[in-house]
């Protein structure tokens, strides 16, 4: 699965990109290896759970403020599962 992102620039290493993700609490920033990116999407694992139209997802790396899991609006996930919730 992919989550929509905005690339902000390069990271410290040539293989890294700094990206922004829109969450239900605002935006978060993280640095990821460019191989995890595809067009405007970041490869993530399967969503953990769902509450209304929001999904809890685990990111491939820790955000700048130390989070691994974030709640994102359903519209930010490409090909979101059609289940009521995921466990």
Secondary structure as the mmCIF struct_conf table of DSSP 4:
data_model
#
loop_
_struct_conf.conf_type_id
_struct_conf.id
_struct_conf.beg_label_comp_id
_struct_conf.beg_label_asym_id
_struct_conf.beg_label_seq_id
_struct_conf.end_label_comp_id
_struct_conf.end_label_asym_id
_struct_conf.end_label_seq_id
STRN STRN1 UNK A 2 UNK A 4
STRN STRN2 UNK A 6 UNK A 10
BEND BEND1 UNK A 12 UNK A 13
TURN_TY1_P TURN_TY1_P1 UNK A 14 UNK A 15
STRN STRN3 UNK A 16 UNK A 23
TURN_TY1_P TURN_TY1_P2 UNK A 24 UNK A 25
STRN STRN4 UNK A 26 UNK A 33
HELX_RH_3T_P HELX_RH_3T_P1 UNK A 34 UNK A 36
STRN STRN5 UNK A 37 UNK A 38
TURN_TY1_P TURN_TY1_P3 UNK A 39 UNK A 40
STRN STRN6 UNK A 41 UNK A 43
STRN STRN7 UNK A 49 UNK A 51
TURN_TY1_P TURN_TY1_P4 UNK A 52 UNK A 53
STRN STRN8 UNK A 54 UNK A 58
BEND BEND2 UNK A 60 UNK A 61
TURN_TY1_P TURN_TY1_P5 UNK A 64 UNK A 65
BEND BEND3 UNK A 66 UNK A 66
BEND BEND4 UNK A 68 UNK A 68
STRN STRN9 UNK A 69 UNK A 73
HELX_RH_3T_P HELX_RH_3T_P2 UNK A 74 UNK A 76
STRN STRN10 UNK A 77 UNK A 78
TURN_TY1_P TURN_TY1_P6 UNK A 79 UNK A 79
BEND BEND5 UNK A 83 UNK A 84
#
